[in-house]
Amino acid sequence: MTAAVALDTAPGAYPAYDFSRPAQLGRDSIRRLEASFESFARLWSSQLTAKIRVRTHLSLESVELVSYEEYAQTLPGTTAMVAGSFTDRDEPCVVQFGLDSALLWVVQMMGGRSTSLPEGRTFTPIELALIRNLMEGTFEHLAASMGTLLPGEPRFGGVHYNPQYLQVIAASAAVIVARYTMRLGDTQTVASIMLPASVVVDRLAASGADAAAARGAGHTRDQVHSTPLDITLRLAPITIAAGEVLSLAPGDLLRLPHPETTPYELMAGRTPIARATPGSRGSRLACTITTIHEETH
């Protein structure tokens, strides 16, 4: 046997594999996370619209698995990072958004009106209290959207302004990041959600395995139920010599050993499944089931 090697594959036809970051999320896991984060986007949009009285819309841009260091490097040097802690867990989740966006929320909640984003700065104690109240509801929506993927509802743990100084998680720790485009009235900004992979991945794998098992069993059952089977009514067989078969001619009469009062065998292939008596329904032949063989149940 000989084998030919194809050397004409175009460069770049396959994505490069990053050996420094071998951990990846499966396609089913990504789809489930995207559905959860999109659900959160709808809830958070409704919350902000009701609280700040400015029509707000969030669009999910991406979901990825990266290290915390990689995530932090994509953020502005100064931004709002609201940490949420889980019971019996050291790793926090983070809701990140621009300081200018948060100050616009504060202006609107205080009864002011603004058509543009104010200049970003750290929060005063009163502004921090308003943001905390808003974020407590946001964490409730995050827990409701993620469901069993989180170990519980995150609690407000504080606001950090510099992603490089947020030392509650190791720089090399894997995190799941959802990035959003946020539209506040006529202005557009960005936001993100960070979840520690150690909190989510095991739960994601367990729920995915359960769902796959349930889906596999249900799929198999549906396939079996919809599989076509040819069934026949069989009389008791008769044994004759080969010479008699060769001498058969039209008009010959064969005496069958099947008693007239005995039901026929209903067969699926070579397997008897029931007994039935012949009859008719209108212009078509039919049979009436009399007994079912127990081993077919």
C-alpha positions as a Markdown table, in Angstrom:
| # | Residue | x | y | z |
|---|---|---|---|---|
| 1 | Met | 0.0 | 0.0 | 0.0 |
| 2 | Thr | 1.3 | 3.5 | -0.9 |
| 3 | Ala | 0.3 | 6.8 | 0.4 |
| 4 | Ala | 0.6 | 10.2 | -1.2 |
| 5 | Val | 1.3 | 13.4 | 0.9 |
| 6 | Ala | -0.7 | 16.5 | -0.1 |
| 7 | Leu | 1.7 | 19.4 | -0.1 |
| 8 | Asp | -0.5 | 22.0 | -1.8 |
| 9 | Thr | -2.5 | 23.0 | 1.2 |
| 10 | Ala | -2.7 | 26.8 | 1.3 |
| 11 | Pro | -0.8 | 28.5 | 4.1 |
| 12 | Gly | -3.2 | 29.7 | 6.8 |
| 13 | Ala | -5.8 | 27.1 | 5.9 |
| 14 | Tyr | -5.8 | 25.9 | 9.5 |
| 15 | Pro | -5.6 | 28.2 | 12.6 |
| 16 | Ala | -2.3 | 28.2 | 14.5 |
| 17 | Tyr | -2.3 | 26.3 | 17.8 |
| 18 | Asp | -1.1 | 28.3 | 20.8 |
| 19 | Phe | 0.9 | 25.9 | 22.9 |
| 20 | Ser | 1.3 | 28.5 | 25.6 |
| 21 | Arg | -2.5 | 28.5 | 26.1 |
| 22 | Pro | -3.6 | 24.9 | 25.5 |
| 23 | Ala | -6.8 | 25.2 | 27.5 |
| 24 | Gln | -9.8 | 25.9 | 25.2 |
| 25 | Leu | -13.5 | 25.8 | 25.5 |
| 26 | Gly | -15.5 | 23.4 | 23.3 |
| 27 | Arg | -18.1 | 24.6 | 20.8 |
| 28 | Asp | -21.0 | 23.5 | 22.9 |
| 29 | Ser | -19.5 | 25.2 | 26.0 |
| 30 | Ile | -19.1 | 28.4 | 24.0 |
| 31 | Arg | -22.6 | 28.3 | 22.8 |
| 32 | Arg | -24.0 | 27.8 | 26.3 |
| 33 | Leu | -21.9 | 30.6 | 27.7 |
| 34 | Glu | -22.9 | 32.9 | 24.8 |
| 35 | Ala | -26.6 | 32.2 | 25.5 |
| 36 | Ser | -26.1 | 33.0 | 29.2 |
| 37 | Phe | -24.2 | 36.2 | 28.6 |
| 38 | Glu | -26.8 | 37.3 | 26.1 |
| 39 | Ser | -29.5 | 36.7 | 28.6 |
| 40 | Phe | -27.5 | 38.8 | 31.1 |
| 41 | Ala | -27.1 | 41.6 | 28.5 |
| 42 | Arg | -30.9 | 41.8 | 28.2 |
| 43 | Leu | -31.4 | 41.9 | 32.0 |
| 44 | Trp | -28.7 | 44.5 | 32.6 |
| 45 | Ser | -30.0 | 46.7 | 29.7 |
| 46 | Ser | -33.4 | 46.7 | 31.3 |
| 47 | Gln | -32.0 | 47.4 | 34.7 |
| 48 | Leu | -29.9 | 50.4 | 33.5 |
| 49 | Thr | -32.8 | 51.7 | 31.4 |
| 50 | Ala | -35.1 | 51.7 | 34.4 |
| 51 | Lys | -32.6 | 53.1 | 36.9 |
| 52 | Ile | -30.9 | 55.8 | 34.9 |
| 53 | Arg | -33.8 | 56.7 | 32.6 |
| 54 | Val | -31.7 | 56.5 | 29.5 |
| 55 | Arg | -32.4 | 53.9 | 26.9 |
| 56 | Thr | -29.6 | 51.3 | 27.2 |
| 57 | His | -28.6 | 48.5 | 24.9 |
| 58 | Leu | -25.9 | 45.9 | 25.3 |
| 59 | Ser | -24.6 | 43.7 | 22.5 |
| 60 | Leu | -22.4 | 40.7 | 23.2 |
| 61 | Glu | -19.2 | 40.9 | 21.0 |
| 62 | Ser | -17.2 | 37.9 | 22.1 |
| 63 | Val | -16.7 | 35.1 | 24.7 |
| 64 | Glu | -13.1 | 33.8 | 25.2 |
| 65 | Leu | -10.9 | 31.9 | 27.6 |
| 66 | Val | -7.7 | 33.9 | 28.4 |
| 67 | Ser | -5.3 | 34.5 | 31.3 |
| 68 | Tyr | -6.1 | 37.3 | 33.7 |
| 69 | Glu | -3.0 | 39.1 | 32.6 |
| 70 | Glu | -4.1 | 39.0 | 29.0 |
| 71 | Tyr | -7.5 | 40.4 | 30.0 |
| 72 | Ala | -6.1 | 43.2 | 32.1 |
| 73 | Gln | -3.8 | 44.3 | 29.3 |
| 74 | Thr | -6.8 | 45.0 | 27.1 |
| 75 | Leu | -8.4 | 47.3 | 29.6 |
| 76 | Pro | -7.8 | 51.1 | 30.0 |
| 77 | Gly | -5.2 | 52.1 | 32.7 |
| 78 | Thr | -8.1 | 53.5 | 34.8 |
| 79 | Thr | -11.5 | 51.9 | 34.7 |
| 80 | Ala | -14.2 | 50.7 | 37.0 |
| 81 | Met | -13.8 | 47.0 | 38.0 |
| 82 | Val | -16.6 | 45.9 | 40.4 |
| 83 | Ala | -15.6 | 42.7 | 42.2 |
| 84 | Gly | -18.1 | 40.2 | 43.3 |
| 85 | Ser | -17.2 | 37.5 | 45.8 |
| 86 | Phe | -18.7 | 34.0 | 46.1 |
| 87 | Thr | -19.3 | 32.2 | 49.3 |
| 88 | Asp | -16.5 | 29.7 | 50.1 |
| 89 | Arg | -14.5 | 30.8 | 47.1 |
| 90 | Asp | -11.4 | 33.0 | 46.9 |
| 91 | Glu | -11.7 | 34.0 | 43.2 |
| 92 | Pro | -14.0 | 36.9 | 42.4 |
| 93 | Cys | -16.0 | 37.7 | 39.3 |
| 94 | Val | -15.7 | 41.2 | 37.8 |
| 95 | Val | -18.1 | 43.6 | 36.1 |
| 96 | Gln | -16.0 | 46.1 | 34.2 |
| 97 | Phe | -17.1 | 49.4 | 32.6 |
| 98 | Gly | -15.8 | 52.9 | 32.0 |
| 99 | Leu | -15.6 | 55.4 | 34.7 |
| 100 | Asp | -17.2 | 57.9 | 32.3 |
| 101 | Ser | -20.2 | 55.6 | 31.8 |
| 102 | Ala | -20.6 | 55.2 | 35.6 |
| 103 | Leu | -20.5 | 58.9 | 36.2 |
| 104 | Leu | -23.2 | 59.4 | 33.5 |
| 105 | Trp | -25.3 | 56.8 | 35.4 |
| 106 | Val | -24.8 | 58.8 | 38.6 |
| 107 | Val | -25.8 | 62.1 | 36.9 |
| 108 | Gln | -29.0 | 60.5 | 35.6 |
| 109 | Met | -29.9 | 58.8 | 38.9 |
| 110 | Met | -29.5 | 62.2 | 40.7 |
| 111 | Gly | -32.0 | 63.8 | 38.4 |
| 112 | Gly | -29.5 | 65.5 | 36.1 |
| 113 | Arg | -29.5 | 65.3 | 32.3 |
| 114 | Ser | -26.4 | 64.7 | 30.1 |
| 115 | Thr | -26.1 | 64.0 | 26.4 |
| 116 | Ser | -22.4 | 63.1 | 26.5 |
| 117 | Leu | -20.1 | 61.0 | 28.7 |
| 118 | Pro | -18.4 | 63.1 | 31.5 |
| 119 | Glu | -14.7 | 62.9 | 32.1 |
| 120 | Gly | -13.7 | 59.8 | 34.0 |
| 121 | Arg | -12.5 | 60.0 | 37.6 |
| 122 | Thr | -12.7 | 58.0 | 40.8 |
| 123 | Phe | -16.0 | 57.9 | 42.7 |
| 124 | Thr | -16.9 | 60.1 | 45.7 |
| 125 | Pro | -18.4 | 58.3 | 48.7 |
| 126 | Ile | -21.9 | 59.2 | 47.5 |
| 127 | Glu | -21.3 | 58.1 | 44.0 |
| 128 | Leu | -19.8 | 54.9 | 45.3 |
| 129 | Ala | -22.9 | 54.2 | 47.3 |
| 130 | Leu | -25.1 | 54.7 | 44.2 |
| 131 | Ile | -22.9 | 52.5 | 42.1 |
| 132 | Arg | -22.9 | 49.8 | 44.8 |
| 133 | Asn | -26.7 | 49.8 | 44.9 |
| 134 | Leu | -26.8 | 49.5 | 41.2 |
| 135 | Met | -24.2 | 46.7 | 41.1 |
| 136 | Glu | -26.0 | 44.6 | 43.7 |
| 137 | Gly | -28.9 | 44.3 | 41.3 |
| 138 | Thr | -26.5 | 43.6 | 38.4 |
| 139 | Phe | -25.0 | 40.7 | 40.3 |
| 140 | Glu | -28.4 | 39.3 | 40.9 |
| 141 | His | -29.0 | 39.4 | 37.1 |
| 142 | Leu | -25.7 | 37.7 | 36.5 |
| 143 | Ala | -26.5 | 34.9 | 38.8 |
| 144 | Ala | -29.9 | 34.4 | 37.3 |
| 145 | Ser | -28.5 | 34.3 | 33.8 |
| 146 | Met | -25.6 | 31.9 | 34.5 |
| 147 | Gly | -27.8 | 29.6 | 36.7 |
| 148 | Thr | -25.9 | 26.5 | 37.8 |
| 149 | Leu | -22.7 | 27.6 | 36.1 |
| 150 | Leu | -22.0 | 29.8 | 39.2 |
| 151 | Pro | -21.6 | 28.5 | 42.8 |
| 152 | Gly | -24.1 | 31.0 | 44.0 |
| 153 | Glu | -25.0 | 34.7 | 43.7 |
| 154 | Pro | -21.9 | 37.0 | 43.8 |
| 155 | Arg | -21.9 | 39.7 | 46.5 |
| 156 | Phe | -20.5 | 43.2 | 46.1 |
| 157 | Gly | -16.8 | 43.1 | 47.1 |
| 158 | Gly | -15.6 | 46.6 | 46.2 |
| 159 | Val | -14.6 | 48.8 | 43.3 |
| 160 | His | -11.1 | 48.8 | 41.9 |
| 161 | Tyr | -9.8 | 51.4 | 39.4 |
| 162 | Asn | -6.6 | 49.9 | 38.1 |
| 163 | Pro | -6.7 | 46.4 | 36.5 |
| 164 | Gln | -3.0 | 45.9 | 37.1 |
| 165 | Tyr | -3.4 | 46.3 | 40.8 |
| 166 | Leu | -6.4 | 44.0 | 41.2 |
| 167 | Gln | -4.4 | 41.3 | 43.1 |
| 168 | Val | -7.3 | 39.1 | 44.1 |
| 169 | Ile | -6.5 | 36.6 | 41.3 |
| 170 | Ala | -3.2 | 35.4 | 39.9 |
| 171 | Ala | -2.0 | 36.9 | 36.6 |
| 172 | Ser | -1.7 | 33.5 | 35.0 |
| 173 | Ala | -5.1 | 32.3 | 36.2 |
| 174 | Ala | -7.5 | 31.4 | 33.4 |
| 175 | Val | -10.6 | 33.5 | 33.2 |
| 176 | Ile | -13.7 | 33.6 | 31.0 |
| 177 | Val | -14.3 | 37.0 | 29.5 |
| 178 | Ala | -17.5 | 38.3 | 27.8 |
| 179 | Arg | -17.1 | 41.7 | 26.1 |
| 180 | Tyr | -20.0 | 44.0 | 25.3 |
| 181 | Thr | -20.7 | 47.1 | 23.3 |
| 182 | Met | -22.9 | 49.4 | 25.4 |
| 183 | Arg | -25.1 | 52.1 | 23.9 |
| 184 | Leu | -26.3 | 54.7 | 26.3 |
| 185 | Gly | -28.7 | 56.9 | 24.4 |
| 186 | Asp | -26.6 | 58.4 | 21.6 |
| 187 | Thr | -23.2 | 57.5 | 23.2 |
| 188 | Gln | -21.4 | 54.2 | 22.8 |
| 189 | Thr | -18.9 | 52.6 | 25.2 |
| 190 | Val | -17.7 | 49.1 | 26.2 |
| 191 | Ala | -18.1 | 46.8 | 29.1 |
| 192 | Ser | -17.0 | 43.3 | 30.1 |
| 193 | Ile | -17.7 | 40.5 | 32.5 |
| 194 | Met | -14.8 | 38.3 | 33.9 |
| 195 | Leu | -15.5 | 34.9 | 35.5 |
| 196 | Pro | -12.7 | 32.7 | 37.0 |
| 197 | Ala | -12.5 | 29.6 | 34.8 |
| 198 | Ser | -11.9 | 27.5 | 38.0 |
| 199 | Val | -15.4 | 28.5 | 39.1 |
| 200 | Val | -17.2 | 27.9 | 35.8 |
| 201 | Val | -15.4 | 25.2 | 33.7 |
| 202 | Asp | -16.1 | 22.2 | 35.9 |
| 203 | Arg | -19.7 | 23.1 | 36.3 |
| 204 | Leu | -19.9 | 23.7 | 32.5 |
| 205 | Ala | -18.4 | 20.3 | 31.8 |
| 206 | Ala | -20.7 | 18.5 | 34.2 |
| 207 | Ser | -23.8 | 20.2 | 32.9 |
| 208 | Gly | -22.7 | 19.6 | 29.3 |
| 209 | Ala | -22.1 | 15.9 | 30.0 |
| 210 | Asp | -25.5 | 15.6 | 31.7 |
| 211 | Ala | -27.2 | 17.3 | 28.7 |
| 212 | Ala | -25.3 | 15.2 | 26.2 |
| 213 | Ala | -26.3 | 12.0 | 28.0 |
| 214 | Ala | -29.9 | 13.1 | 28.1 |
| 215 | Arg | -29.8 | 14.2 | 24.5 |
| 216 | Gly | -28.1 | 11.0 | 23.5 |
| 217 | Ala | -30.6 | 8.8 | 25.2 |
| 218 | Gly | -33.5 | 10.8 | 23.9 |
| 219 | His | -32.1 | 10.8 | 20.4 |
| 220 | Thr | -31.6 | 7.1 | 20.4 |
| 221 | Arg | -35.1 | 6.5 | 21.7 |
| 222 | Asp | -36.5 | 8.8 | 18.9 |
| 223 | Gln | -34.5 | 6.9 | 16.3 |
| 224 | Val | -35.7 | 3.6 | 17.5 |
| 225 | His | -39.3 | 4.7 | 17.6 |
| 226 | Ser | -39.1 | 6.1 | 14.1 |
| 227 | Thr | -37.3 | 3.2 | 12.5 |
| 228 | Pro | -39.5 | 1.5 | 9.8 |
| 229 | Leu | -40.1 | -2.2 | 10.2 |
| 230 | Asp | -41.7 | -4.7 | 7.8 |
| 231 | Ile | -44.1 | -7.0 | 9.5 |
| 232 | Thr | -45.8 | -10.1 | 8.1 |
| 233 | Leu | -48.5 | -12.6 | 9.1 |
| 234 | Arg | -47.1 | -16.1 | 9.0 |
| 235 | Leu | -48.9 | -19.4 | 8.9 |
| 236 | Ala | -47.4 | -22.6 | 10.3 |
| 237 | Pro | -44.7 | -23.7 | 7.8 |
| 238 | Ile | -45.0 | -26.9 | 5.7 |
| 239 | Thr | -42.1 | -29.1 | 4.8 |
| 240 | Ile | -42.0 | -30.6 | 1.3 |
| 241 | Ala | -39.3 | -32.3 | -0.8 |
| 242 | Ala | -37.3 | -30.4 | -3.3 |
| 243 | Gly | -38.7 | -32.6 | -6.1 |
| 244 | Glu | -42.2 | -31.5 | -5.2 |
| 245 | Val | -41.2 | -27.9 | -5.4 |
| 246 | Leu | -39.8 | -28.4 | -8.9 |
| 247 | Ser | -43.0 | -30.2 | -10.0 |
| 248 | Leu | -45.4 | -27.5 | -8.7 |
| 249 | Ala | -47.8 | -26.1 | -11.4 |
| 250 | Pro | -50.7 | -23.6 | -11.4 |
| 251 | Gly | -53.8 | -25.2 | -9.9 |
| 252 | Asp | -51.9 | -27.5 | -7.5 |
| 253 | Leu | -53.2 | -27.7 | -4.0 |
| 254 | Leu | -51.0 | -27.7 | -0.9 |
| 255 | Arg | -52.4 | -28.7 | 2.5 |
| 256 | Leu | -51.1 | -26.4 | 5.2 |
| 257 | Pro | -50.7 | -27.7 | 8.7 |
| 258 | His | -52.1 | -24.5 | 10.2 |
| 259 | Pro | -55.4 | -25.1 | 12.1 |
| 260 | Glu | -58.2 | -22.9 | 10.9 |
| 261 | Thr | -58.9 | -21.6 | 14.5 |
| 262 | Thr | -55.3 | -20.9 | 15.4 |
| 263 | Pro | -54.1 | -17.2 | 15.1 |
| 264 | Tyr | -51.3 | -16.4 | 12.7 |
| 265 | Glu | -47.8 | -15.3 | 13.9 |
| 266 | Leu | -47.1 | -11.6 | 13.5 |
| 267 | Met | -43.5 | -11.3 | 12.6 |
| 268 | Ala | -40.9 | -8.4 | 12.5 |
| 269 | Gly | -38.2 | -9.9 | 10.3 |
| 270 | Arg | -37.6 | -13.3 | 11.9 |
| 271 | Thr | -38.8 | -12.3 | 15.4 |
| 272 | Pro | -42.4 | -13.2 | 16.4 |
| 273 | Ile | -43.9 | -10.2 | 18.2 |
| 274 | Ala | -47.6 | -11.1 | 18.5 |
| 275 | Arg | -50.5 | -13.4 | 17.4 |
| 276 | Ala | -53.3 | -12.1 | 15.2 |
| 277 | Thr | -56.4 | -13.3 | 13.3 |
| 278 | Pro | -56.9 | -12.2 | 9.7 |
| 279 | Gly | -59.9 | -10.2 | 8.6 |
| 280 | Ser | -60.7 | -7.2 | 6.5 |
| 281 | Arg | -61.5 | -3.5 | 6.8 |
| 282 | Gly | -63.4 | -2.1 | 3.8 |
| 283 | Ser | -61.6 | -3.3 | 0.7 |
| 284 | Arg | -58.3 | -4.0 | 2.5 |
| 285 | Leu | -57.1 | -7.0 | 4.3 |
| 286 | Ala | -56.4 | -6.5 | 8.0 |
| 287 | Cys | -55.6 | -8.5 | 11.2 |
| 288 | Thr | -56.7 | -8.3 | 14.8 |
| 289 | Ile | -54.0 | -8.6 | 17.5 |
| 290 | Thr | -55.0 | -11.3 | 20.0 |
| 291 | Thr | -51.9 | -11.7 | 22.1 |
| 292 | Ile | -48.5 | -9.9 | 22.5 |
| 293 | His | -45.4 | -11.9 | 23.3 |
| 294 | Glu | -44.0 | -10.7 | 26.6 |
| 295 | Glu | -40.4 | -10.8 | 25.5 |
| 296 | Thr | -41.1 | -8.0 | 22.9 |
| 297 | His | -42.0 | -5.5 | 25.7 |
